[in-house]
Amino acid sequence: MRSNKAVTERIFGRELESQAKVRSVSRVRHPSDEEVRRRAYEIHVARGGIRGYDLDDWLEAEKELTQKIHR
């Protein structure tokens, strides 16, 4: 049977190890809502201002801007 100290040290060591892994992961940048809003409006206007495609425009704008950031 393990002592409480050994178990605590093992658990604590794992916590430190997992925290180090989290810190080493690079942050992914996403476009701001304002950037997406502007681009979605541009897409809307380019399509002739047809209503009913709000979500499609938003998702397309978000996709374009995210790809642009990560090139």
PQR file of N, CA, C, O and H, with PARSE charges and radii, in Angstrom:
ATOM      1  N   MET A   1       0.844  -1.176   0.000 -0.4000 1.5000
ATOM      2  CA  MET A   1       0.000   0.000   0.000 -0.0000 2.0000
ATOM      3  C   MET A   1       0.887   1.237   0.000  0.5500 1.7000
ATOM      4  O   MET A   1       1.881   1.290   0.724 -0.5500 1.4000
ATOM      5  N   ARG A   2       0.537   2.217  -0.797 -0.4000 1.5000
ATOM      6  CA  ARG A   2       1.349   3.429  -0.901 -0.0000 2.0000
ATOM      7  C   ARG A   2       1.024   4.383   0.230  0.5500 1.7000
ATOM      8  O   ARG A   2      -0.084   4.409   0.765 -0.5500 1.4000
ATOM      9  H   ARG A   2      -0.271   2.174  -1.385  0.4000 1.0000
ATOM     10  N   SER A   3       2.021   5.153   0.567 -0.4000 1.5000
ATOM     11  CA  SER A   3       1.788   6.150   1.606 -0.0000 2.0000
ATOM     12  C   SER A   3       1.046   7.332   1.006  0.5500 1.7000
ATOM     13  O   SER A   3       1.084   7.554  -0.204 -0.5500 1.4000
ATOM     14  H   SER A   3       2.922   5.132   0.133  0.4000 1.0000
ATOM     15  N   ASN A   4       0.375   8.083   1.856 -0.4000 1.5000
ATOM     16  CA  ASN A   4      -0.346   9.264   1.395 -0.0000 2.0000
ATOM     17  C   ASN A   4       0.593  10.266   0.744  0.5500 1.7000
ATOM     18  O   ASN A   4       0.224  10.939  -0.218 -0.5500 1.4000
ATOM     19  H   ASN A   4       0.343   7.903   2.839  0.4000 1.0000
ATOM     20  N   LYS A   5       1.798  10.361   1.268 -0.4000 1.5000
ATOM     21  CA  LYS A   5       2.766  11.305   0.718 -0.0000 2.0000
ATOM     22  C   LYS A   5       3.140  10.929  -0.720  0.5500 1.7000
ATOM     23  O   LYS A   5       3.221  11.796  -1.591 -0.5500 1.4000
ATOM     24  H   LYS A   5       2.098   9.814   2.049  0.4000 1.0000
ATOM     25  N   ALA A   6       3.365   9.651  -0.960 -0.4000 1.5000
ATOM     26  CA  ALA A   6       3.737   9.192  -2.298 -0.0000 2.0000
ATOM     27  C   ALA A   6       2.594   9.434  -3.284  0.5500 1.7000
ATOM     28  O   ALA A   6       2.817   9.852  -4.420 -0.5500 1.4000
ATOM     29  H   ALA A   6       3.299   8.947  -0.253  0.4000 1.0000
ATOM     30  N   VAL A   7       1.380   9.167  -2.837 -0.4000 1.5000
ATOM     31  CA  VAL A   7       0.221   9.373  -3.695 -0.0000 2.0000
ATOM     32  C   VAL A   7       0.055  10.861  -3.998  0.5500 1.7000
ATOM     33  O   VAL A   7      -0.187  11.241  -5.144 -0.5500 1.4000
ATOM     34  H   VAL A   7       1.198   8.827  -1.914  0.4000 1.0000
ATOM     35  N   THR A   8       0.184  11.698  -2.975 -0.4000 1.5000
ATOM     36  CA  THR A   8       0.058  13.143  -3.149 -0.0000 2.0000
ATOM     37  C   THR A   8       1.115  13.663  -4.108  0.5500 1.7000
ATOM     38  O   THR A   8       0.810  14.462  -4.994 -0.5500 1.4000
ATOM     39  H   THR A   8       0.380  11.389  -2.044  0.4000 1.0000
ATOM     40  N   GLU A   9       2.350  13.221  -3.941 -0.4000 1.5000
ATOM     41  CA  GLU A   9       3.428  13.665  -4.827 -0.0000 2.0000
ATOM     42  C   GLU A   9       3.173  13.233  -6.266  0.5500 1.7000
ATOM     43  O   GLU A   9       3.440  13.980  -7.207 -0.5500 1.4000
ATOM     44  H   GLU A   9       2.598  12.572  -3.221  0.4000 1.0000
ATOM     45  N   ARG A  10       2.657  12.030  -6.424 -0.4000 1.5000
ATOM     46  CA  ARG A  10       2.391  11.534  -7.774 -0.0000 2.0000
ATOM     47  C   ARG A  10       1.267  12.341  -8.438  0.5500 1.7000
ATOM     48  O   ARG A  10       1.372  12.709  -9.607 -0.5500 1.4000
ATOM     49  H   ARG A  10       2.440  11.422  -5.660  0.4000 1.0000
ATOM     50  N   ILE A  11       0.201  12.609  -7.693 -0.4000 1.5000
ATOM     51  CA  ILE A  11      -0.916  13.397  -8.217 -0.0000 2.0000
ATOM     52  C   ILE A  11      -0.452  14.815  -8.517  0.5500 1.7000
ATOM     53  O   ILE A  11      -0.752  15.354  -9.582 -0.5500 1.4000
ATOM     54  H   ILE A  11       0.115  12.310  -6.742  0.4000 1.0000
ATOM     55  N   PHE A  12       0.268  15.417  -7.597 -0.4000 1.5000
ATOM     56  CA  PHE A  12       0.742  16.783  -7.775 -0.0000 2.0000
ATOM     57  C   PHE A  12       1.673  16.881  -8.980  0.5500 1.7000
ATOM     58  O   PHE A  12       1.612  17.843  -9.746 -0.5500 1.4000
ATOM     59  H   PHE A  12       0.512  14.979  -6.731  0.4000 1.0000
ATOM     60  N   GLY A  13       2.528  15.886  -9.140 -0.4000 1.5000
ATOM     61  CA  GLY A  13       3.431  15.852 -10.288 -0.0000 2.0000
ATOM     62  C   GLY A  13       2.670  15.792 -11.596  0.5500 1.7000
ATOM     63  O   GLY A  13       3.060  16.441 -12.567 -0.5500 1.4000
ATOM     64  H   GLY A  13       2.578  15.105  -8.518  0.4000 1.0000
ATOM     65  N   ARG A  14       1.593  15.026 -11.641 -0.4000 1.5000
ATOM     66  CA  ARG A  14       0.772  14.942 -12.849 -0.0000 2.0000
ATOM     67  C   ARG A  14       0.102  16.273 -13.137  0.5500 1.7000
ATOM     68  O   ARG A  14       0.000  16.688 -14.292 -0.5500 1.4000
ATOM     69  H   ARG A  14       1.276  14.499 -10.853  0.4000 1.0000
ATOM     70  N   GLU A  15      -0.354  16.944 -12.082 -0.4000 1.5000
ATOM     71  CA  GLU A  15      -0.988  18.244 -12.275 -0.0000 2.0000
ATOM     72  C   GLU A  15       0.000  19.240 -12.876  0.5500 1.7000
ATOM     73  O   GLU A  15      -0.344  19.979 -13.799 -0.5500 1.4000
ATOM     74  H   GLU A  15      -0.270  16.607 -11.145  0.4000 1.0000
ATOM     75  N   LEU A  16       1.212  19.259 -12.359 -0.4000 1.5000
ATOM     76  CA  LEU A  16       2.227  20.163 -12.889 -0.0000 2.0000
ATOM     77  C   LEU A  16       2.548  19.829 -14.343  0.5500 1.7000
ATOM     78  O   LEU A  16       2.713  20.717 -15.179 -0.5500 1.4000
ATOM     79  H   LEU A  16       1.491  18.659 -11.610  0.4000 1.0000
ATOM     80  N   GLU A  17       2.633  18.536 -14.624 -0.4000 1.5000
ATOM     81  CA  GLU A  17       2.942  18.095 -15.981 -0.0000 2.0000
ATOM     82  C   GLU A  17       1.832  18.519 -16.945  0.5500 1.7000
ATOM     83  O   GLU A  17       2.112  19.003 -18.041 -0.5500 1.4000
ATOM     84  H   GLU A  17       2.498  17.815 -13.945  0.4000 1.0000
ATOM     85  N   SER A  18       0.584  18.341 -16.540 -0.4000 1.5000
ATOM     86  CA  SER A  18      -0.520  18.715 -17.424 -0.0000 2.0000
ATOM     87  C   SER A  18      -0.600  20.234 -17.589  0.5500 1.7000
ATOM     88  O   SER A  18      -0.957  20.712 -18.665 -0.5500 1.4000
ATOM     89  H   SER A  18       0.356  17.948 -15.650  0.4000 1.0000
ATOM     90  N   GLN A  19      -0.277  20.995 -16.552 -0.4000 1.5000
ATOM     91  CA  GLN A  19      -0.270  22.447 -16.668 -0.0000 2.0000
ATOM     92  C   GLN A  19       0.811  22.903 -17.641  0.5500 1.7000
ATOM     93  O   GLN A  19       0.605  23.839 -18.413 -0.5500 1.4000
ATOM     94  H   GLN A  19       0.014  20.607 -15.678  0.4000 1.0000
ATOM     95  N   ALA A  20       1.950  22.246 -17.601 -0.4000 1.5000
ATOM     96  CA  ALA A  20       3.042  22.593 -18.511 -0.0000 2.0000
ATOM     97  C   ALA A  20       2.626  22.322 -19.953  0.5500 1.7000
ATOM     98  O   ALA A  20       2.958  23.101 -20.846 -0.5500 1.4000
ATOM     99  H   ALA A  20       2.117  21.485 -16.974  0.4000 1.0000
ATOM    100  N   LYS A  21       1.901  21.225 -20.194 -0.4000 1.5000
ATOM    101  CA  LYS A  21       1.443  20.913 -21.544 -0.0000 2.0000
ATOM    102  C   LYS A  21       0.455  21.966 -22.037  0.5500 1.7000
ATOM    103  O   LYS A  21       0.504  22.376 -23.196 -0.5500 1.4000
ATOM    104  H   LYS A  21       1.631  20.592 -19.469  0.4000 1.0000
ATOM    105  N   VAL A  22      -0.428  22.394 -21.164 -0.4000 1.5000
ATOM    106  CA  VAL A  22      -1.408  23.407 -21.543 -0.0000 2.0000
ATOM    107  C   VAL A  22      -0.711  24.703 -21.920  0.5500 1.7000
ATOM    108  O   VAL A  22      -1.087  25.342 -22.903 -0.5500 1.4000
ATOM    109  H   VAL A  22      -0.467  22.061 -20.222  0.4000 1.0000
ATOM    110  N   ARG A  23       0.283  25.095 -21.169 -0.4000 1.5000
ATOM    111  CA  ARG A  23       0.994  26.344 -21.445 -0.0000 2.0000
ATOM    112  C   ARG A  23       1.790  26.281 -22.743  0.5500 1.7000
ATOM    113  O   ARG A  23       2.004  27.304 -23.393 -0.5500 1.4000
ATOM    114  H   ARG A  23       0.588  24.576 -20.370  0.4000 1.0000
ATOM    115  N   SER A  24       2.231  25.075 -23.122 -0.4000 1.5000
ATOM    116  CA  SER A  24       3.066  24.962 -24.309 -0.0000 2.0000
ATOM    117  C   SER A  24       2.258  24.973 -25.607  0.5500 1.7000
ATOM    118  O   SER A  24       2.834  25.128 -26.684 -0.5500 1.4000
ATOM    119  H   SER A  24       2.058  24.244 -22.593  0.4000 1.0000
ATOM    120  N   VAL A  25       0.960  24.815 -25.527 -0.4000 1.5000
ATOM    121  CA  VAL A  25       0.121  24.835 -26.712 -0.0000 2.0000
ATOM    122  C   VAL A  25      -0.046  26.281 -27.171  0.5500 1.7000
ATOM    123  O   VAL A  25      -0.341  27.167 -26.368 -0.5500 1.4000
ATOM    124  H   VAL A  25       0.492  24.689 -24.652  0.4000 1.0000
ATOM    125  N   SER A  26       0.142  26.506 -28.451 -0.4000 1.5000
ATOM    126  CA  SER A  26       0.020  27.870 -28.953 -0.0000 2.0000
ATOM    127  C   SER A  26      -1.447  28.284 -28.988  0.5500 1.7000
ATOM    128  O   SER A  26      -2.341  27.460 -29.182 -0.5500 1.4000
ATOM    129  H   SER A  26       0.381  25.786 -29.103  0.4000 1.0000
ATOM    130  N   ARG A  27      -1.668  29.564 -28.797 -0.4000 1.5000
ATOM    131  CA  ARG A  27      -3.016  30.086 -28.813 -0.0000 2.0000
ATOM    132  C   ARG A  27      -3.469  30.267 -30.261  0.5500 1.7000
ATOM    133  O   ARG A  27      -2.718  30.758 -31.103 -0.5500 1.4000
ATOM    134  H   ARG A  27      -0.942  30.233 -28.639  0.4000 1.0000
ATOM    135  N   VAL A  28      -4.681  29.872 -30.528 -0.4000 1.5000
ATOM    136  CA  VAL A  28      -5.254  30.024 -31.855 -0.0000 2.0000
ATOM    137  C   VAL A  28      -6.014  31.341 -31.889  0.5500 1.7000
ATOM    138  O   VAL A  28      -6.880  31.592 -31.051 -0.5500 1.4000
ATOM    139  H   VAL A  28      -5.292  29.473 -29.843  0.4000 1.0000
ATOM    140  N   ARG A  29      -5.687  32.169 -32.854 -0.4000 1.5000
ATOM    141  CA  ARG A  29      -6.367  33.456 -32.967 -0.0000 2.0000
ATOM    142  C   ARG A  29      -7.570  33.301 -33.875  0.5500 1.7000
ATOM    143  O   ARG A  29      -7.502  32.674 -34.932 -0.5500 1.4000
ATOM    144  H   ARG A  29      -4.983  31.965 -33.535  0.4000 1.0000
ATOM    145  N   HIS A  30      -8.664  33.884 -33.441 -0.4000 1.5000
ATOM    146  CA  HIS A  30      -9.887  33.897 -34.223 -0.0000 2.0000
ATOM    147  C   HIS A  30     -10.210  35.339 -34.570  0.5500 1.7000
ATOM    148  O   HIS A  30      -9.863  36.250 -33.819 -0.5500 1.4000
ATOM    149  H   HIS A  30      -8.719  34.394 -32.583  0.4000 1.0000
ATOM    150  N   PRO A  31     -10.869  35.554 -35.694 -0.5600 1.5000
ATOM    151  CA  PRO A  31     -11.252  36.926 -36.031  0.2800 2.0000
ATOM    152  C   PRO A  31     -12.282  37.443 -35.022  0.5500 1.7000
ATOM    153  O   PRO A  31     -13.070  36.673 -34.474 -0.5500 1.4000
ATOM    154  N   SER A  32     -12.261  38.731 -34.794 -0.4000 1.5000
ATOM    155  CA  SER A  32     -13.217  39.325 -33.856 -0.0000 2.0000
ATOM    156  C   SER A  32     -14.607  39.340 -34.495  0.5500 1.7000
ATOM    157  O   SER A  32     -14.751  39.224 -35.712 -0.5500 1.4000
ATOM    158  H   SER A  32     -11.621  39.356 -35.240  0.4000 1.0000
ATOM    159  N   ASP A  33     -15.608  39.483 -33.658 -0.4000 1.5000
ATOM    160  CA  ASP A  33     -16.978  39.564 -34.165 -0.0000 2.0000
ATOM    161  C   ASP A  33     -17.137  40.738 -35.120  0.5500 1.7000
ATOM    162  O   ASP A  33     -17.855  40.648 -36.116 -0.5500 1.4000
ATOM    163  H   ASP A  33     -15.492  39.578 -32.670  0.4000 1.0000
ATOM    164  N   GLU A  34     -16.468  41.829 -34.812 -0.4000 1.5000
ATOM    165  CA  GLU A  34     -16.574  43.010 -35.678 -0.0000 2.0000
ATOM    166  C   GLU A  34     -15.983  42.739 -37.067  0.5500 1.7000
ATOM    167  O   GLU A  34     -16.553  43.149 -38.078 -0.5500 1.4000
ATOM    168  H   GLU A  34     -15.884  41.902 -34.003  0.4000 1.0000
ATOM    169  N   GLU A  35     -14.840  42.049 -37.111 -0.4000 1.5000
ATOM    170  CA  GLU A  35     -14.235  41.700 -38.402 -0.0000 2.0000
ATOM    171  C   GLU A  35     -15.174  40.796 -39.204  0.5500 1.7000
ATOM    172  O   GLU A  35     -15.375  40.995 -40.403 -0.5500 1.4000
ATOM    173  H   GLU A  35     -14.376  41.716 -36.290  0.4000 1.0000
ATOM    174  N   VAL A  36     -15.744  39.804 -38.522 -0.4000 1.5000
ATOM    175  CA  VAL A  36     -16.655  38.871 -39.195 -0.0000 2.0000
ATOM    176  C   VAL A  36     -17.905  39.617 -39.661  0.5500 1.7000
ATOM    177  O   VAL A  36     -18.391  39.395 -40.770 -0.5500 1.4000
ATOM    178  H   VAL A  36     -15.581  39.643 -37.548  0.4000 1.0000
ATOM    179  N   ARG A  37     -18.417  40.493 -38.816 -0.4000 1.5000
ATOM    180  CA  ARG A  37     -19.623  41.260 -39.164 -0.0000 2.0000
ATOM    181  C   ARG A  37     -19.397  42.077 -40.440  0.5500 1.7000
ATOM    182  O   ARG A  37     -20.239  42.094 -41.338 -0.5500 1.4000
ATOM    183  H   ARG A  37     -18.023  40.674 -37.915  0.4000 1.0000
ATOM    184  N   ARG A  38     -18.251  42.750 -40.502 -0.4000 1.5000
ATOM    185  CA  ARG A  38     -17.949  43.561 -41.695 -0.0000 2.0000
ATOM    186  C   ARG A  38     -17.847  42.706 -42.950  0.5500 1.7000
ATOM    187  O   ARG A  38     -18.402  43.044 -43.995 -0.5500 1.4000
ATOM    188  H   ARG A  38     -17.567  42.736 -39.772  0.4000 1.0000
ATOM    189  N   ARG A  39     -17.123  41.586 -42.830 -0.4000 1.5000
ATOM    190  CA  ARG A  39     -16.944  40.717 -43.997 -0.0000 2.0000
ATOM    191  C   ARG A  39     -18.269  40.078 -44.411  0.5500 1.7000
ATOM    192  O   ARG A  39     -18.536  39.945 -45.605 -0.5500 1.4000
ATOM    193  H   ARG A  39     -16.672  41.312 -41.980  0.4000 1.0000
ATOM    194  N   ALA A  40     -19.093  39.686 -43.457 -0.4000 1.5000
ATOM    195  CA  ALA A  40     -20.401  39.097 -43.766 -0.0000 2.0000
ATOM    196  C   ALA A  40     -21.267  40.106 -44.511  0.5500 1.7000
ATOM    197  O   ALA A  40     -21.999  39.741 -45.431 -0.5500 1.4000
ATOM    198  H   ALA A  40     -18.876  39.794 -42.487  0.4000 1.0000
ATOM    199  N   TYR A  41     -21.186  41.364 -44.118 -0.4000 1.5000
ATOM    200  CA  TYR A  41     -21.945  42.406 -44.817 -0.0000 2.0000
ATOM    201  C   TYR A  41     -21.442  42.572 -46.248  0.5500 1.7000
ATOM    202  O   TYR A  41     -22.235  42.741 -47.175 -0.5500 1.4000
ATOM    203  H   TYR A  41     -20.591  41.661 -43.371  0.4000 1.0000
ATOM    204  N   GLU A  42     -20.131  42.523 -46.424 -0.4000 1.5000
ATOM    205  CA  GLU A  42     -19.565  42.613 -47.777 -0.0000 2.0000
ATOM    206  C   GLU A  42     -20.067  41.464 -48.652  0.5500 1.7000
ATOM    207  O   GLU A  42     -20.403  41.662 -49.819 -0.5500 1.4000
ATOM    208  H   GLU A  42     -19.487  42.386 -45.672  0.4000 1.0000
ATOM    209  N   ILE A  43     -20.114  40.277 -48.082 -0.4000 1.5000
ATOM    210  CA  ILE A  43     -20.605  39.106 -48.830 -0.0000 2.0000
ATOM    211  C   ILE A  43     -22.077  39.303 -49.177  0.5500 1.7000
ATOM    212  O   ILE A  43     -22.499  39.009 -50.295 -0.5500 1.4000
ATOM    213  H   ILE A  43     -19.841  40.117 -47.133  0.4000 1.0000
ATOM    214  N   HIS A  44     -22.848  39.796 -48.228 -0.4000 1.5000
ATOM    215  CA  HIS A  44     -24.276  40.071 -48.421 -0.0000 2.0000
ATOM    216  C   HIS A  44     -24.492  41.059 -49.580  0.5500 1.7000
ATOM    217  O   HIS A  44     -25.336  40.837 -50.448 -0.5500 1.4000
ATOM    218  H   HIS A  44     -22.504  40.035 -47.320  0.4000 1.0000
ATOM    219  N   VAL A  45     -23.732  42.127 -49.575 -0.4000 1.5000
ATOM    220  CA  VAL A  45     -23.857  43.153 -50.625 -0.0000 2.0000
ATOM    221  C   VAL A  45     -23.431  42.575 -51.974  0.5500 1.7000
ATOM    222  O   VAL A  45     -24.085  42.821 -52.987 -0.5500 1.4000
ATOM    223  H   VAL A  45     -23.047  42.307 -48.870  0.4000 1.0000
ATOM    224  N   ALA A  46     -22.339  41.810 -51.994 -0.4000 1.5000
ATOM    225  CA  ALA A  46     -21.841  41.228 -53.243 -0.0000 2.0000
ATOM    226  C   ALA A  46     -22.864  40.265 -53.851  0.5500 1.7000
ATOM    227  O   ALA A  46     -22.907  40.102 -55.070 -0.5500 1.4000
ATOM    228  H   ALA A  46     -21.807  41.610 -51.171  0.4000 1.0000
ATOM    229  N   ARG A  47     -23.682  39.631 -53.020 -0.4000 1.5000
ATOM    230  CA  ARG A  47     -24.702  38.710 -53.496 -0.0000 2.0000
ATOM    231  C   ARG A  47     -25.952  39.457 -53.948  0.5500 1.7000
ATOM    232  O   ARG A  47     -26.911  38.832 -54.402 -0.5500 1.4000
ATOM    233  H   ARG A  47     -23.648  39.763 -52.029  0.4000 1.0000
ATOM    234  N   GLY A  48     -25.958  40.759 -53.834 -0.4000 1.5000
ATOM    235  CA  GLY A  48     -27.097  41.550 -54.281 -0.0000 2.0000
ATOM    236  C   GLY A  48     -28.063  41.915 -53.163  0.5500 1.7000
ATOM    237  O   GLY A  48     -29.172  42.375 -53.431 -0.5500 1.4000
ATOM    238  H   GLY A  48     -25.179  41.267 -53.465  0.4000 1.0000
ATOM    239  N   GLY A  49     -27.662  41.720 -51.932 -0.4000 1.5000
ATOM    240  CA  GLY A  49     -28.502  42.104 -50.801 -0.0000 2.0000
ATOM    241  C   GLY A  49     -29.698  41.199 -50.568  0.5500 1.7000
ATOM    242  O   GLY A  49     -30.668  41.599 -49.924 -0.5500 1.4000
ATOM    243  H   GLY A  49     -26.761  41.347 -51.713  0.4000 1.0000
ATOM    244  N   ILE A  50     -29.635  39.984 -51.088 -0.4000 1.5000
ATOM    245  CA  ILE A  50     -30.738  39.037 -50.915 -0.0000 2.0000
ATOM    246  C   ILE A  50     -30.818  38.636 -49.442  0.5500 1.7000
ATOM    247  O   ILE A  50     -29.826  38.225 -48.840 -0.5500 1.4000
ATOM    248  H   ILE A  50     -28.847  39.659 -51.612  0.4000 1.0000
ATOM    249  N   ARG A  51     -32.018  38.763 -48.879 -0.4000 1.5000
ATOM    250  CA  ARG A  51     -32.210  38.438 -47.463 -0.0000 2.0000
ATOM    251  C   ARG A  51     -32.349  36.939 -47.241  0.5500 1.7000
ATOM    252  O   ARG A  51     -32.651  36.180 -48.163 -0.5500 1.4000
ATOM    253  H   ARG A  51     -32.823  39.097 -49.369  0.4000 1.0000
ATOM    254  N   GLY A  52     -32.123  36.531 -45.999 -0.4000 1.5000
ATOM    255  CA  GLY A  52     -32.340  35.143 -45.619 -0.0000 2.0000
ATOM    256  C   GLY A  52     -31.088  34.293 -45.582  0.5500 1.7000
ATOM    257  O   GLY A  52     -31.167  33.090 -45.333 -0.5500 1.4000
ATOM    258  H   GLY A  52     -31.878  37.147 -45.250  0.4000 1.0000
ATOM    259  N   TYR A  53     -29.945  34.887 -45.823 -0.4000 1.5000
ATOM    260  CA  TYR A  53     -28.682  34.141 -45.833 -0.0000 2.0000
ATOM    261  C   TYR A  53     -27.727  34.633 -44.747  0.5500 1.7000
ATOM    262  O   TYR A  53     -26.509  34.532 -44.891 -0.5500 1.4000
ATOM    263  H   TYR A  53     -29.881  35.865 -46.026  0.4000 1.0000
ATOM    264  N   ASP A  54     -28.287  35.163 -43.665 -0.4000 1.5000
ATOM    265  CA  ASP A  54     -27.474  35.746 -42.593 -0.0000 2.0000
ATOM    266  C   ASP A  54     -26.433  34.760 -42.069  0.5500 1.7000
ATOM    267  O   ASP A  54     -25.243  35.068 -42.002 -0.5500 1.4000
ATOM    268  H   ASP A  54     -29.276  35.245 -43.549  0.4000 1.0000
ATOM    269  N   LEU A  55     -26.905  33.576 -41.701 -0.4000 1.5000
ATOM    270  CA  LEU A  55     -25.999  32.585 -41.123 -0.0000 2.0000
ATOM    271  C   LEU A  55     -24.955  32.138 -42.136  0.5500 1.7000
ATOM    272  O   LEU A  55     -23.779  31.995 -41.801 -0.5500 1.4000
ATOM    273  H   LEU A  55     -27.872  33.326 -41.756  0.4000 1.0000
ATOM    274  N   ASP A  56     -25.381  31.920 -43.365 -0.4000 1.5000
ATOM    275  CA  ASP A  56     -24.433  31.520 -44.419 -0.0000 2.0000
ATOM    276  C   ASP A  56     -23.342  32.580 -44.605  0.5500 1.7000
ATOM    277  O   ASP A  56     -22.159  32.260 -44.717 -0.5500 1.4000
ATOM    278  H   ASP A  56     -26.336  32.036 -43.637  0.4000 1.0000
ATOM    279  N   ASP A  57     -23.766  33.842 -44.636 -0.4000 1.5000
ATOM    280  CA  ASP A  57     -22.803  34.935 -44.795 -0.0000 2.0000
ATOM    281  C   ASP A  57     -21.834  34.983 -43.625  0.5500 1.7000
ATOM    282  O   ASP A  57     -20.629  35.155 -43.811 -0.5500 1.4000
ATOM    283  H   ASP A  57     -24.727  34.102 -44.545  0.4000 1.0000
ATOM    284  N   TRP A  58     -22.371  34.827 -42.406 -0.4000 1.5000
ATOM    285  CA  TRP A  58     -21.540  34.871 -41.193 -0.0000 2.0000
ATOM    286  C   TRP A  58     -20.514  33.732 -41.218  0.5500 1.7000
ATOM    287  O   TRP A  58     -19.327  33.958 -40.983 -0.5500 1.4000
ATOM    288  H   TRP A  58     -23.349  34.686 -42.254  0.4000 1.0000
ATOM    289  N   LEU A  59     -20.968  32.531 -41.499 -0.4000 1.5000
ATOM    290  CA  LEU A  59     -20.061  31.379 -41.494 -0.0000 2.0000
ATOM    291  C   LEU A  59     -19.005  31.484 -42.591  0.5500 1.7000
ATOM    292  O   LEU A  59     -17.847  31.129 -42.374 -0.5500 1.4000
ATOM    293  H   LEU A  59     -21.933  32.347 -41.690  0.4000 1.0000
ATOM    294  N   GLU A  60     -19.398  31.966 -43.756 -0.4000 1.5000
ATOM    295  CA  GLU A  60     -18.436  32.147 -44.847 -0.0000 2.0000
ATOM    296  C   GLU A  60     -17.390  33.193 -44.474  0.5500 1.7000
ATOM    297  O   GLU A  60     -16.197  33.003 -44.713 -0.5500 1.4000
ATOM    298  H   GLU A  60     -20.339  32.255 -43.932  0.4000 1.0000
ATOM    299  N   ALA A  61     -17.845  34.293 -43.888 -0.4000 1.5000
ATOM    300  CA  ALA A  61     -16.920  35.353 -43.473 -0.0000 2.0000
ATOM    301  C   ALA A  61     -15.954  34.832 -42.413  0.5500 1.7000
ATOM    302  O   ALA A  61     -14.752  35.088 -42.477 -0.5500 1.4000
ATOM    303  H   ALA A  61     -18.814  34.446 -43.694  0.4000 1.0000
ATOM    304  N   GLU A  62     -16.485  34.107 -41.448 -0.4000 1.5000
ATOM    305  CA  GLU A  62     -15.652  33.555 -40.375 -0.0000 2.0000
ATOM    306  C   GLU A  62     -14.607  32.589 -40.947  0.5500 1.7000
ATOM    307  O   GLU A  62     -13.442  32.615 -40.550 -0.5500 1.4000
ATOM    308  H   GLU A  62     -17.462  33.899 -41.396  0.4000 1.0000
ATOM    309  N   LYS A  63     -15.031  31.754 -41.864 -0.4000 1.5000
ATOM    310  CA  LYS A  63     -14.125  30.788 -42.504 -0.0000 2.0000
ATOM    311  C   LYS A  63     -13.016  31.504 -43.273  0.5500 1.7000
ATOM    312  O   LYS A  63     -11.839  31.174 -43.124 -0.5500 1.4000
ATOM    313  H   LYS A  63     -15.977  31.732 -42.187  0.4000 1.0000
ATOM    314  N   GLU A  64     -13.391  32.483 -44.095 -0.4000 1.5000
ATOM    315  CA  GLU A  64     -12.403  33.229 -44.880 -0.0000 2.0000
ATOM    316  C   GLU A  64     -11.373  33.917 -43.988  0.5500 1.7000
ATOM    317  O   GLU A  64     -10.168  33.825 -44.222 -0.5500 1.4000
ATOM    318  H   GLU A  64     -14.347  32.751 -44.216  0.4000 1.0000
ATOM    319  N   LEU A  65     -11.868  34.607 -42.966 -0.4000 1.5000
ATOM    320  CA  LEU A  65     -10.966  35.366 -42.096 -0.0000 2.0000
ATOM    321  C   LEU A  65     -10.057  34.453 -41.283  0.5500 1.7000
ATOM    322  O   LEU A  65      -8.888  34.773 -41.068 -0.5500 1.4000
ATOM    323  H   LEU A  65     -12.847  34.683 -42.776  0.4000 1.0000
ATOM    324  N   THR A  66     -10.582  33.324 -40.831 -0.4000 1.5000
ATOM    325  CA  THR A  66      -9.763  32.377 -40.069 -0.0000 2.0000
ATOM    326  C   THR A  66      -8.665  31.803 -40.949  0.5500 1.7000
ATOM    327  O   THR A  66      -7.519  31.680 -40.516 -0.5500 1.4000
ATOM    328  H   THR A  66     -11.532  33.063 -41.005  0.4000 1.0000
ATOM    329  N   GLN A  67      -9.007  31.451 -42.179 -0.4000 1.5000
ATOM    330  CA  GLN A  67      -7.995  30.935 -43.109 -0.0000 2.0000
ATOM    331  C   GLN A  67      -6.935  31.980 -43.407  0.5500 1.7000
ATOM    332  O   GLN A  67      -5.749  31.663 -43.499 -0.5500 1.4000
ATOM    333  H   GLN A  67      -9.938  31.551 -42.530  0.4000 1.0000
ATOM    334  N   LYS A  68      -7.358  33.216 -43.556 -0.4000 1.5000
ATOM    335  CA  LYS A  68      -6.430  34.318 -43.838 -0.0000 2.0000
ATOM    336  C   LYS A  68      -5.434  34.506 -42.688  0.5500 1.7000
ATOM    337  O   LYS A  68      -4.251  34.756 -42.918 -0.5500 1.4000
ATOM    338  H   LYS A  68      -8.321  33.474 -43.481  0.4000 1.0000
ATOM    339  N   ILE A  69      -5.917  34.384 -41.466 -0.4000 1.5000
ATOM    340  CA  ILE A  69      -5.066  34.549 -40.286 -0.0000 2.0000
ATOM    341  C   ILE A  69      -4.002  33.473 -40.218  0.5500 1.7000
ATOM    342  O   ILE A  69      -2.858  33.745 -39.852 -0.5500 1.4000
ATOM    343  H   ILE A  69      -6.878  34.181 -41.279  0.4000 1.0000
ATOM    344  N   HIS A  70      -4.374  32.249 -40.569 -0.4000 1.5000
ATOM    345  CA  HIS A  70      -3.484  31.096 -40.379 -0.0000 2.0000
ATOM    346  C   HIS A  70      -2.633  30.757 -41.589  0.5500 1.7000
ATOM    347  O   HIS A  70      -2.017  29.692 -41.625 -0.5500 1.4000
ATOM    348  H   HIS A  70      -5.303  32.028 -40.866  0.4000 1.0000
ATOM    349  N   ARG A  71      -2.583  31.621 -42.562 -0.4000 1.5000
ATOM    350  CA  ARG A  71      -1.713  31.378 -43.736 -0.0000 2.0000
ATOM    351  C   ARG A  71      -0.315  31.779 -43.442  0.5500 1.7000
ATOM    352  O   ARG A  71       0.557  31.651 -44.302 -0.5500 1.4000
ATOM    353  H   ARG A  71      -3.083  32.486 -42.532  0.4000 1.0000
TER
END
